[in-house]
Amino acid sequence: MHLRIVHVTRYRYEENAWDSFNELRLRPADDFRQTLHAFELSVRPRAELRSHRDRHDTLVHHFHLPHEHRALHVMASALVETYAVPYPLAVGAHALAGLRHRWFEFLAPTARVPLDRDWHALLGLARLLPHGDVFAHVESLTAALQSRFSYAPEATTVETPLAHFVASGSGVCQDYAHAMLALCRLDGIPARYVSGYVHAHPSAERDLVGSEGSHAWVEAFLPGNGWVGFDPTNGCRVGEAHVKIGVGRDYDDVPPVRGLRRGGGDGQLEVEVRVRHATPQHDAPETGALAWTTADER
């Protein structure tokens, strides 16, 4: 599937701000499940963009605005081709025994994914059996979370604790992902948070939610399969409609935009994300260039 993504972030301040330091994790990954054909990133006021890869190999752009400004505008656009992935193989729970040292950071608790309570009991979900199939178990958790909670964009914020989400019964993709991370880690299944996008095509067999902004899901490490994506918000495995940016222990490792500033007073944030199906069209044969159109442009 060919997808065009446009992600716009706008900050407006009531007073002048200065010394604004910002990190951006907006560039889609280029790996076995997707090819990044093009990526553009622009910042206003203009600033010198630099980049590095973080500890989880996610590409991070960063910049500094030392002068006064009343607004900050960041726009990222990308053209991505995604691929279908093989159906995971069954794997016995015994295969998890040797993974603790290798993937300890994806089994350990974090501030957003505390493991100090029995989340399975609180959610009425079964634990992984000693001789159970890990893939089937994670798939069942994915479906259970989707049916247990209601997707409500205004119900939570990025600071909402997991316990509040579990008690309230509604939230957004970030909350679903953190709940699933807790369940997997308590079962001894290495699991990591994934930041990205999802395409909700009107003609798709199922209506995927979460396309109006950045999306989040979980990758579980299944011996013999590697890292396999599961989307508990939509109750499905990750497929061609999902575009991955990067991974971390939880949301704090891969926020799309994060920054610090001096001054500015109260700020107003606006985020707009568009994920559209794109059709590649070859230009004149002598150029060999590749042009792209979306349904909105045709």
N, C-alpha and C positions, 0 to 999 in steps of 0.2 A: 504494500500500500504506500502511495506517495502522499505526503502530508506537508502542508505549508503552515508554519506556526508564527504568529506575531504576538509578542508579549510586551505590553507597555506599562510602565510604572511611573506615576507622577506624584511628586511631593510638592506641596505648597505650604509656605511658612508665613505666620502672621508678622514676623519680624525678620530682619536680615540674619542669615546664618553664615558661618564661616568655618574653616578647618573641618570640612566634611570628609570623612574617610569611609569608603564604601567597598563592599565585596559583592560580586555578582556570580551566581551559579545559574546561568541561563543557557549555556551552550549544550545542545543535545550530545549524548555520547556517540561514539563511532565504534561499533563493536560487531560481534557475530549476529546480533538480532536486528541491527539497524545501521544504515549508511547515512552519514551526514554529507549531503551534496553541497550545501552552501550555508553560510552563517554570517550575519552582519550584526554589529552592536554599535549603537550610537548613544552618546551622552550629551545633554545640554544642561548647564553651560559646558562648553567643550573642555575636555580634560584628557591628559595622557593616560591611555589604558595599558596596564601591564597584566601579566598572567602568570600563574603557577598552578601546579597540581597539588591538591591537599593530600592528607595521609591515606585517603581512600581512593586516590587517583581521579577525583573529579576536577575538571578544569575550572579554575577560579580567576575571574577578571577583577582587578582592583584599581581604584583611582583616588586621588586626593584633590579637593577643591579648597585652596587656601584663601581665596578671595570671597567677598560678600556676595550672597545670592538669596533670592526670595523663593526660588523654585528649583526643582531638580527633575529632569525628564530622562528616563532610560527606555530605549526601545531595542528589543532583540528580535530578529527574524531569522527563520531557518527553513531549509528544505530537507526533508528526511524521507528515506525509503525504509519501511519496516518489512520484516519477513515473518512467515509462520515458523514456529518452533516445534520440534518433535514432541509427541506425547510422552510425559515422563515415565520411566520404568518404576515398577514397584520396588521398594527397598525396606528391608526389615529393620525394626527398631534397634536391634543389636549392633547395626552398623554405625550408630551414633556414639558408641562408647569411646572411640579414640579421637573424637573431634574437639574435646574441651580445650586442650592446649593450643590447637591450631586456630580455632575460631573463638577464643575466649571473649574478646570484646563484643562479639555478637551473641553471647550467651549471658553476659553480665548485666546487672541492673544499671539504669541511668536515672537522672532526675525526672525525665519524662516517662520512663518505663520502669517504675519501681516493682520489685519482685518480693515485697514484704508481706504479701497477702495471697490468698488462694483465689486467683482470678477465675479459674475454672469453676469453682464452687459458686462464686458470686454471679457468674453468667450461666450457671446450670449446664456446663459443658463437660464432656468426659476427658480424662487424661489419656495420653498415649499409652497403650497397653504394652507390656514387655515384649510381646511377640507380634505387635501390630505392624501394619504397613504405614510407613512415615508419609508417603505421598498421599494416600487415601485419607490419613488423619488430617494433614494440613488442608487438603481440599474440603474436608468436612468443616473445619474451623472457618474457612473462607465463606462457605455458604451459611453457616450458623450466624456469623457476625452480621452478614448482610440482612438476614431475616430478623435478627434480634434488635437492631437499631434502625432509626429513621434518619435519612439524610436531610439535614436542615442547615443551610449555609449560615443562618444568623444565630444558631443555638450555642455556638462556642467560639472562642478566639484562640490565637496561637498560645495563650497562657493558660488555657483551661486544663486542670489536672485530669489524669486518666480516671481517677475515682469519681470525679464529677460526671464525666461522660458516661461511665458505667451506670451510675445512679439515675441520670436523667433520661437515658435511652435515645438521645439524639445528638447529632454532631456532624462533622465533616470528615473528609478523607484522612486528614492527619490523625484524627481521633481513632478511626477504624484501624489505621495502620499501627498506632501505638498499642491498641488493645491486642491486636494479633501478634505483635512482637512479644508482648508479655506472655501470652499463652504458649507460643512456640518456645521461648527461652525457658519457661518453667518445665516444659516437656523435654528439655535437652536438645532442642533443634536449633542450630545456629540460624539467626534471622536478622536481616538488616532492612533499614528504612530506605525507600526509593523515592526520589523526587522526579517529577516529569509532567507529562501531559497525557490526556486521553481524548480521542476523537469520537464524538457522539454523532454518527451519521444517521439522518432521518430514515434511511431505508435499511438500516441494520436490523438483524434478527432480534436483538435485545437493545433496550434503551439504556445506554451507559450514562451515568451521572458523573459530574465532576469536571466537565469540559469548560466550564465558565471561568476557570482559573487554573493555577498550578494544581496538579493532581499528585497523589501519593499512594503507594502500595508497599508490598513487602516481598522480599526475596528470601526464600528458605534454602539452606544448603542441604541437598539430598544426595548422599553418597551414590556414585554411579551416574548422576545426572548433572551435578554442579549446582549453581544458583538458579533457582526456578522462581518465576514471578507469580504472585497471587494478589488479586485485587479484592479485598474484603468489602470495600464500599459497594462494589458491583457484584460480589459473589461469584467471581470467575477467575480463571487463570489469565495471566497477562498474555495478550495477543497482538495482532498487527495494529490495533487501534491505539496501543500504548507507545509513547515516546519517552525514553529514559534520559534523564540528565545526569544524575549521580546518586551515590549511596552514602549511608552513614549509620551510626548507632541509633539515632532518632532524628527528629526534625532539626534539632540544634546544629547538627553536622552539615546539613544541606539546605539552608533557607535560600530561596531564590535571590533575595536582596537583603543585605544586612549592612548597617552603617552606624557611625557615631558622628555627632556634629556639636559645634559650639554655637550657642545662640539659636535664633529662629522662633523661640516661643513654642506655642502649640502648632503642630503640623497637621495637614490634611493629606491623606493617602488615597490615591485612586489607582486601581489595577484593572487592566483590560487584557484578556487573553482570547485569541481566535485561533482555532485549529480547524483547517479546512482540507478537504481532499484536493490534491493537485494532480494535474495531468502533464507529464513530460512531453514536449513536442520538439523535434529536431528542427533547427533552422536550416538555412541553405546548406546543401551538401558540402560546399567548399569550406564552410566555417567549422562544421562539426560541433557547433555550440548547442547547448541544450536550454531551451526556454521552458517556462512553467506557467500554467494557468490554473486557476481554481474555479470552482463552480460559480463563485460570485463574479468572476471576471469575464466569463464566457457569455 
